[in-house]
Amino acid sequence: MLFRSDWMRPLNIPGETPIEKVGLVLKAEIIDPAETGFSADHANQAFLDFEKTGGNVMIRFFRAGDRLRPLGMKGTKKLKSLFIDEKVPQEIRSDIPILTTGDNDIIWVYGTRIAHDYRVTSDTNKVLFIKGLP
């Protein structure tokens, strides 16, 4: 039996990647920074610096000890603490997709936060736009 902590799949860039286990499809595309139209109202989407994420983005689920540097923070934070702070119910934490670089550096915890080091800045030339579709 494959446990969620062992499940991993590459994100199709550009394209759609189904995550059958949670009934979600992630749609990814590369866009120009001028086309971003940032909105904090949509927890199901992320704008990331493609030159920092690279084209080898992986999707997986929570693993004990996971850490990231949330947008706007100076230091890192355990994902467990982030889930508590964001009031994510414990029973759904293992169902939240986590996107990482090929080196397993967390870049986005779906529905909550992106990692500070992968944010779009004024120096960004290519934006990786990812949106979750039900």
C-alpha positions as CSV (number, residue, x, y, z in Angstrom):
1,M,0.0,0.0,0.0
2,L,1.3,3.5,-0.9
3,F,1.0,6.0,1.9
4,R,0.4,9.7,1.2
5,S,3.9,10.5,2.7
6,D,5.4,8.3,-0.1
7,W,3.3,9.7,-3.0
8,M,5.1,12.0,-5.3
9,R,4.5,13.2,-8.9
10,P,6.1,15.9,-11.1
11,L,4.0,19.0,-12.0
12,N,3.3,19.3,-15.7
13,I,4.7,22.7,-16.7
14,P,2.8,23.9,-18.7
15,G,-0.2,21.6,-18.4
16,E,-2.5,20.0,-15.9
17,T,-1.6,17.5,-13.3
18,P,-4.3,15.4,-11.6
19,I,-4.0,14.5,-7.9
20,E,-6.6,11.8,-7.8
21,K,-6.1,11.1,-4.1
22,V,-7.7,14.5,-3.2
23,G,-9.8,15.2,-6.2
24,L,-7.8,18.1,-7.4
25,V,-6.1,19.1,-10.7
26,L,-3.2,21.6,-10.6
27,K,-2.9,23.7,-13.8
28,A,0.5,25.3,-14.4
29,E,1.6,27.8,-17.0
30,I,4.4,30.3,-17.5
31,I,3.3,33.9,-17.8
32,D,4.8,37.3,-18.1
33,P,5.0,39.2,-14.7
34,A,2.8,42.0,-16.2
35,E,0.0,39.4,-16.6
36,T,-0.1,38.3,-12.9
37,G,-3.0,40.2,-11.5
38,F,-2.1,39.2,-8.0
39,S,-4.9,38.6,-5.6
40,A,-4.7,37.3,-2.0
41,D,-8.3,36.3,-2.2
42,H,-7.5,33.0,-4.0
43,A,-5.9,30.4,-1.8
44,N,-6.1,27.9,-4.7
45,Q,-3.5,29.8,-6.8
46,A,0.2,30.8,-6.5
47,F,2.5,33.1,-8.4
48,L,6.1,32.0,-8.2
49,D,9.4,33.0,-9.7
50,F,10.0,30.4,-12.4
51,E,13.7,31.0,-12.6
52,K,14.0,30.1,-8.9
53,T,11.6,27.1,-8.9
54,G,13.0,25.7,-12.1
55,G,11.0,23.3,-14.3
56,N,11.4,20.3,-12.1
57,V,8.6,21.0,-9.6
58,M,7.2,18.0,-7.6
59,I,3.9,17.4,-5.8
60,R,3.8,15.4,-2.6
61,F,2.1,15.4,0.8
62,F,3.2,16.3,4.4
63,R,6.1,14.6,5.9
64,A,7.2,14.8,9.6
65,G,9.9,17.5,10.0
66,D,8.9,19.5,6.9
67,R,9.9,23.2,7.1
68,L,9.6,26.3,4.9
69,R,10.2,30.0,5.1
70,P,6.7,31.5,4.7
71,L,6.3,34.6,2.7
72,G,7.3,37.6,4.7
73,M,9.1,35.7,7.4
74,K,12.8,35.9,8.2
75,G,13.3,32.4,9.5
76,T,11.9,28.9,8.8
77,K,8.8,27.3,10.3
78,K,7.7,23.7,10.8
79,L,4.8,22.9,8.6
80,K,3.0,21.5,11.6
81,S,3.2,24.9,13.3
82,L,2.1,26.6,10.1
83,F,-1.0,24.4,9.9
84,I,-1.8,25.2,13.6
85,D,-1.4,28.9,13.0
86,E,-3.5,28.8,9.9
87,K,-6.1,26.7,11.8
88,V,-6.0,23.8,9.3
89,P,-7.9,20.9,10.8
90,Q,-5.6,18.1,11.8
91,E,-7.6,15.5,9.9
92,I,-7.1,17.2,6.5
93,R,-3.4,18.1,6.9
94,S,-2.2,14.9,5.2
95,D,-4.5,15.7,2.2
96,I,-2.9,19.1,1.4
97,P,-0.6,19.1,-1.7
98,I,2.9,20.4,-1.1
99,L,5.0,21.6,-4.1
100,T,8.7,21.3,-3.9
101,T,11.7,21.9,-6.1
102,G,13.6,18.9,-7.5
103,D,15.8,19.3,-4.4
104,N,12.8,18.9,-2.1
105,D,12.8,22.6,-1.0
106,I,9.1,23.5,-0.3
107,I,7.8,26.3,-2.5
108,W,4.1,26.2,-1.8
109,V,1.7,24.6,0.6
110,Y,-1.5,24.5,-1.3
111,G,-4.2,26.7,0.1
112,T,-1.9,28.4,2.7
113,R,1.5,29.9,2.0
114,I,4.2,30.2,-0.6
115,A,7.8,30.2,0.4
116,H,9.5,33.6,0.7
117,D,12.5,32.6,-1.5
118,Y,10.3,31.8,-4.5
119,R,8.1,34.9,-4.5
120,V,7.7,37.1,-7.5
121,T,9.9,40.2,-7.3
122,S,10.7,43.2,-9.5
123,D,13.5,41.1,-10.9
124,T,11.3,38.2,-12.0
125,N,11.3,37.6,-15.7
126,K,9.0,34.5,-15.9
127,V,6.2,33.7,-13.5
128,L,5.1,30.1,-12.8
129,F,1.3,30.5,-12.2
130,I,-0.4,27.5,-10.6
131,K,-4.1,27.1,-10.0
132,G,-6.0,24.4,-8.3
133,L,-9.1,23.2,-10.2
134,P,-11.8,21.1,-8.4
